[in-house]
Amino acid sequence: MAGYNIRLNIIRMSNDADDVVGGSMITGSVVYSGVQAFMQESPTQMLLAQQGLETMSVFNVTLIPGTLTIYERDEIEVTHPSDHYYYGQRFRVMSSKHSSHNPRDPRNYLMLVVTRSDRMHRQQ
């Protein structure tokens, strides 16, 4: 579809079984792959960036179909195109909202707000 220029994997995060010392590992499983999407970054708060504090990059993601079940704390990973700036990187879903279209309508889509943490002024 026009405007949807990337493909994503949706990864569901869950706790693995406890190990011998009682700890558990957080693991993820791909629940949807090759999902068509459009991603746009929201502006960063410059005051925090100038102070050298850790800032949260916030992105708005629109994807189709709108019938997918995506929860907060799920993660998305950009898988296509391979020359995309965020190729192979993961983002955490903060909110998920369905469009107002009928679920059977082909124009139905899903709107996500995702975040990625960056350390500003880090030494290279």
Secondary structure by P-SEA (a helix, b strand, c coil): cccccbbbbbbbbbbcccccccbbbbbbbbccccccbbbbbccccaaaaaaccbbbbbbbbbbccccccccccbbbbbccccccccccbbbbbcccccccccccccccbbbbbbbbbbbccccc
